[in-house]
């Protein structure tokens, strides 16, 4: 039970932090995070690593769009 509360707390904190850092809505960030978490084992989730990977993914996509202009 305690680990479940800890997971939910980290999950919600990650959504808020990514939303503030990227300027995306919380709903959009939640969707990205849910997709990312669906491919991982819940016992081995590292939210800091996931947050970094999502920011890198967004940066690469934005850079790619800029280069296409």
C-alpha positions in Angstrom: 0.0 0.0 0.0 2.8 2.4 0.9 4.7 1.7 -2.3 1.5 2.3 -4.3 1.1 5.8 -2.7 4.7 6.5 -3.4 4.3 5.5 -7.1 1.2 7.7 -7.4 3.0 10.6 -5.8 6.0 10.3 -8.1 3.6 9.9 -11.1 1.7 13.1 -10.3 4.9 15.0 -9.5 6.4 14.0 -12.8 3.3 15.1 -14.7 3.4 18.5 -13.0 7.2 19.0 -13.5 7.1 18.0 -17.2 4.1 20.2 -17.8 5.9 23.2 -16.3 9.2 22.4 -18.0 7.8 21.8 -21.5 4.8 24.1 -21.6 2.5 21.2 -22.5 -0.8 20.7 -20.9 -1.0 18.2 -18.0 -3.4 16.1 -20.1 -0.8 15.8 -22.9 2.0 15.0 -20.5 -0.1 12.4 -18.8 -0.9 10.7 -22.1 2.9 10.6 -23.0 3.7 9.3 -19.6 1.0 6.7 -19.7 2.3 5.4 -23.0 5.9 5.3 -21.7 4.9 3.5 -18.5 2.8 0.9 -20.4 6.0 -0.6 -21.8 7.9 -0.9 -18.5 7.8 -3.2 -15.5 6.3 -1.2 -12.6 8.9 -2.5 -10.2 11.8 -1.0 -12.2 10.4 2.4 -13.1 12.7 5.4 -12.6 10.7 8.6 -13.1 13.7 10.8 -13.3 15.0 8.7 -16.2 11.6 8.7 -17.9 11.3 12.5 -17.5 14.7 13.0 -19.1 13.9 10.6 -22.0 10.6 12.5 -22.7 12.3 15.8 -22.7 15.0 14.5 -25.1 12.3 13.0 -27.4 10.5 16.4 -27.5 13.7 18.3 -28.1 14.7 16.0 -31.0 11.2 16.4 -32.6 11.2 20.2 -32.2 14.7 20.4 -33.7 13.5 18.1 -36.6 10.6 20.4 -37.3 12.8 23.5 -37.3 15.2 21.9 -39.7 12.4 21.1 -42.1 11.5 24.8 -42.4 
